[in-house]
């Protein structure tokens, strides 16, 4: 195999690392609209949320449902959070659980918002994902088990982790200025 083919193969493999891109059904509503329709959405609640798929369909916008409950993937470089530099907290759009602080966000170049550390150990659940012929670790919301994305061991210090997260499943709240 020639060097150029090896390089091409490595580049293609790296692009696949986060997940396969799939079109999202439609653009999502903003956080205020999401919380009005979803009575379970809360930044304060810590109780676990368990609903049937039919119940989730009633309270989530179609694109959020697709990612959260059907383990979908948004197209790379389509999330407004990918290049955001705002200071604040990222929450699960399905339930309002705090997931990541903006100071743990970094530019990974993978096409999805990337973080090196969650807000707390309980904010994320880790599950094996062997779909699409790959061995990955899926990350889910610790409160409602919504699919968020995947975690890889190629991130920056201090953790060396890269949480590659679908922007569709994230809500963001800016830190209020003092």
C-alpha positions as CSV (number, residue, x, y, z in Angstrom):
1,X,0.0,0.0,0.0
2,X,1.4,3.4,-0.9
3,X,2.0,6.1,1.6
4,X,-0.7,8.3,0.1
5,X,-3.3,5.5,0.4
6,X,-2.4,5.0,4.0
7,X,-2.7,8.7,4.7
8,X,-6.1,8.8,2.9
9,X,-7.3,5.8,4.9
10,X,-6.2,7.3,8.2
11,X,-7.9,10.6,7.4
12,X,-11.1,8.8,6.5
13,X,-11.0,6.8,9.7
14,X,-10.6,10.0,11.8
15,X,-13.6,11.6,10.2
16,X,-15.7,8.6,11.1
17,X,-14.5,8.6,14.7
18,X,-17.3,10.7,16.2
19,X,-20.1,9.0,14.3
20,X,-21.8,8.7,11.0
21,X,-23.5,11.9,10.0
22,X,-27.2,11.7,9.3
23,X,-29.6,14.4,8.4
24,X,-31.7,15.7,11.3
25,X,-35.4,15.9,10.7
26,X,-35.8,19.6,11.3
27,X,-34.3,22.5,13.1
28,X,-35.0,22.7,16.8
29,X,-36.7,25.3,18.8
30,X,-34.8,27.4,21.4
31,X,-34.5,26.6,25.1
32,X,-37.5,28.7,26.1
33,X,-39.8,26.8,23.6
34,X,-38.4,23.4,24.7
35,X,-39.0,24.0,28.4
36,X,-42.6,25.2,27.8
37,X,-43.6,21.9,26.1
38,X,-41.5,19.7,28.4
39,X,-42.7,19.7,32.0
40,X,-39.7,17.5,33.0
41,X,-37.1,20.0,31.9
42,X,-35.3,21.4,35.0
43,X,-31.9,22.7,36.0
44,X,-32.6,21.9,39.6
45,X,-34.2,18.5,39.6
46,X,-32.0,15.5,40.2
47,X,-34.6,12.7,40.0
48,X,-34.1,10.1,37.2
49,X,-36.5,10.6,34.2
50,X,-38.0,7.5,32.7
51,X,-40.5,7.9,29.9
52,X,-41.8,5.7,27.1
53,X,-40.8,6.6,23.6
54,X,-44.3,7.8,22.9
55,X,-44.1,10.1,25.9
56,X,-40.7,11.5,24.8
57,X,-42.2,12.1,21.3
58,X,-44.9,14.3,22.9
59,X,-42.4,16.6,24.8
60,X,-39.3,16.8,22.5
61,X,-38.9,18.5,19.2
62,X,-38.4,16.0,16.3
63,X,-34.6,16.7,15.9
64,X,-34.0,16.4,19.7
65,X,-36.0,13.2,19.8
66,X,-34.0,11.8,16.9
67,X,-30.7,12.3,18.6
68,X,-31.8,11.6,22.2
69,X,-34.0,8.6,21.8
70,X,-33.0,7.1,18.4
71,X,-29.3,7.7,18.9
72,X,-29.0,9.8,15.8
73,X,-26.2,12.0,14.8
74,X,-26.4,15.6,13.4
75,X,-24.3,16.5,10.4
76,X,-20.8,17.7,11.3
77,X,-20.1,21.4,11.5
78,X,-23.9,22.3,11.7
79,X,-24.1,23.1,15.4
80,X,-23.9,26.7,16.4
81,X,-22.1,25.5,19.5
82,X,-19.2,24.1,17.5
83,X,-17.4,27.5,17.4
84,X,-19.2,29.2,20.3
85,X,-16.9,31.0,22.8
86,X,-19.6,32.1,25.2
87,X,-19.1,31.5,28.9
88,X,-21.8,29.4,30.7
89,X,-23.2,25.9,31.1
90,X,-24.4,23.3,28.6
91,X,-27.5,21.4,29.6
92,X,-29.3,18.3,28.3
93,X,-32.0,19.6,26.0
94,X,-34.3,16.6,26.9
95,X,-34.3,17.1,30.7
96,X,-32.2,20.2,31.7
97,X,-29.4,18.2,33.4
98,X,-26.1,20.1,33.6
99,X,-23.6,18.4,31.4
100,X,-20.5,20.6,30.7
101,X,-19.1,24.0,31.6
102,X,-17.9,26.1,28.7
103,X,-14.3,26.3,30.2
104,X,-14.0,22.5,29.4
105,X,-14.9,23.1,25.7
106,X,-12.2,22.9,23.1
107,X,-11.7,23.0,19.4
108,X,-11.1,19.4,18.3
109,X,-11.7,19.8,14.6
110,X,-14.1,16.8,14.5
111,X,-17.2,18.9,13.5
112,X,-19.1,18.5,16.8
113,X,-18.8,20.5,20.1
114,X,-16.1,18.8,22.1
115,X,-15.4,18.9,25.9
116,X,-12.7,17.3,28.0
117,X,-14.7,16.9,31.3
118,X,-18.4,16.7,32.4
119,X,-19.8,18.9,35.2
120,X,-19.8,15.9,37.6
121,X,-19.3,12.2,37.5
122,X,-23.1,11.6,37.7
123,X,-24.0,14.0,34.9
124,X,-22.9,11.4,32.3
125,X,-23.5,7.6,31.8
126,X,-21.0,5.6,29.8
127,X,-22.2,2.6,27.7
128,X,-20.4,0.4,25.2
129,X,-21.3,1.1,21.5
130,X,-20.3,-1.5,18.9
131,X,-22.5,-0.2,16.2
132,X,-21.3,0.5,12.6
133,X,-18.4,-1.9,13.0
134,X,-16.7,0.3,15.6
135,X,-15.9,0.0,19.3
136,X,-16.8,3.2,21.0
137,X,-18.1,4.5,24.3
138,X,-21.4,6.2,24.1
139,X,-22.2,9.0,26.5
140,X,-25.8,9.5,27.8
141,X,-27.4,12.0,30.1
142,X,-27.1,10.9,33.7
143,X,-30.6,12.0,34.4
144,X,-32.7,10.9,31.4
145,X,-30.3,8.6,29.5
146,X,-30.6,10.7,26.3
147,X,-27.9,9.9,23.7
148,X,-25.4,12.7,23.7
149,X,-22.5,11.4,21.6
150,X,-19.3,9.5,22.3
151,X,-16.1,9.9,24.3
152,X,-12.7,9.2,22.9
153,X,-9.2,9.1,24.5
154,X,-7.6,11.7,22.3
155,X,-8.5,14.9,24.1
156,X,-6.3,17.5,25.8
157,X,-5.0,17.6,29.4
158,X,-5.9,17.3,32.1
159,X,-8.2,14.4,31.3
160,X,-7.0,13.3,27.8
161,X,-10.7,12.8,26.9
162,X,-12.8,14.2,24.1
163,X,-16.5,14.2,24.6
164,X,-17.8,14.5,21.1
165,X,-21.4,15.8,21.6
166,X,-24.3,16.4,19.2
167,X,-25.2,20.1,19.5
168,X,-28.9,19.4,18.9
169,X,-29.1,17.8,22.3
170,X,-27.5,20.7,24.1
171,X,-29.0,23.8,25.6
172,X,-26.8,26.6,26.7
173,X,-27.2,29.2,29.4
174,X,-24.8,32.1,29.6
175,X,-23.2,33.0,32.9
176,X,-24.9,36.1,34.2
177,X,-22.5,39.0,34.5
178,X,-21.8,40.3,38.0
